[in-house]
Amino acid sequence: MDRHAAWFKERQEAKDELRAQVWLRADVSRRLRAIAARAGLSAEQVLAQLAHHAQMHNDGTVAVEPFTPSRGEDKDR
């Protein structure tokens, strides 16, 4: 792939990415950091995996099935 095509592909993929700054209550933040530490991940990686697993139902509710945060899931994020 030539440089221009590679640059264009990167720009297209970047349009679908999201960077967010999140402010959490202290108790939620501590819980998130504890989960991340136990999994050997950063809090940001755990949040990304939560978002990846989240599903929206027809009634508008959002649910996340239980999962184990892992390093392998985050390698392409």
Secondary structure, 3 states (H helix, E strand, C coil): CCHHHHHHHHHHHHHCCCCCCCCCCHHHHHHHHHHHHHHCCCHHHHHHHHHHHEEECCCCCEEECCCCCCCHHHCCC
